[in-house]
């Protein structure tokens, strides 16, 4: 077990090292408009108020996502990052979701 660490690399990314010693790149994203493109997401500077999802990506390409609660602070501190990482879930990798088709008749 190692001590978790957080290192800011730029305005829009940081590195978080978890208690197992694995390094994860941290990105903040916002999902939303324009409405013409559902699922549209854009990368934001860390701690931006418009952020609604924080991603953790390791060197193998595994992704974890943490969804912020509406009134939750977006700040990036070691304690907050460690809590968010432990509450995050793995993202599904595979083809995009295609909803079932409805018969027209």
N, C-alpha and C positions, 0 to 999 in steps of 0.2 A: 504494500500500500504506500502510495506517495501522497504528498500534500497537494491538493488542487491548486492550480495557478491560472491566472488570467493575464493575458498580454495583449494590449491594443496594438494593431498593426497599421491601421489607417482609420479614416472617419467611418468607413462602411464595413469594417471587418476586425475581428479579434481572434486570438487563439485561446481556447480553454483546455487545460489539461485536467482530466478527471482523476479520481482517486486511484485508478488502476494504472495511471501513467499514459493513457492514450490521449492524443492531441485531437481536438475538434475545432474546426473553423466556425466562427459564429457570424451569422448574417441576419439582418432584420429585413423583413419584407412586409408589404401591404397588399392585400387582395381587395379588388374593388373595381371602380370605374376604369375605363369606359364600359358602359353597359353593353355595347355592341360586341364586346369580347369577354364572354363569361369566363371566370377563372383567371382573369388577367391579374398578374402580380408584378410588382415593381420593387426593386431593391432600394432601400433607404439608408441614410446614415444611422449608425447605432444610436439608440435612445430617442429616435424621432417619435413625436406624438402620434403620427399616423400609422405607426407599426402595429400590426395585429398578430404577427407570427414571427417567432425567432427560430432560426434553423441552426442545427449543429451538424457539420459534415466532417467525417474523418478521412484519412488518406485512402481508404479502400472504397470511398464513395458512398458509404452508408449514411443515411440521413435520418435525423431525428428532428421533430418539430414541437415547439411549445406554443400554444395559443394563449395570448394575453386575455385576461378578464377586462371588461370595459373600463373599470376605474383603477386598474393596477398600474403601478409606476413602470416605465420603460427603461429605467436606469440600468446600467450594466456595472454591477459590482461583483466581486468574487462570491459573496454569500448569495446574492440574487441569482447569479449565473449557475451556481451549484444546485440550488433549489429547482430552477427551471429545467436544468439538464436531467435531474432525477425524476421530474414529473413529465418530461417529454416522452413522446412515443415514436417508434420507428415508422418511417414513411414507406408506403408500399412501392415496390419497384416492379414495373411491368408495363404492358401496353396501357394507354389511357382508357379510362372508363367509357364505355359506349352504352348508353341507355337502351333498354329493349325497344324494339320497334313495335308500333301498334298497327294492327291490320286496318287497312282502309277499305271500306267496301261499300 
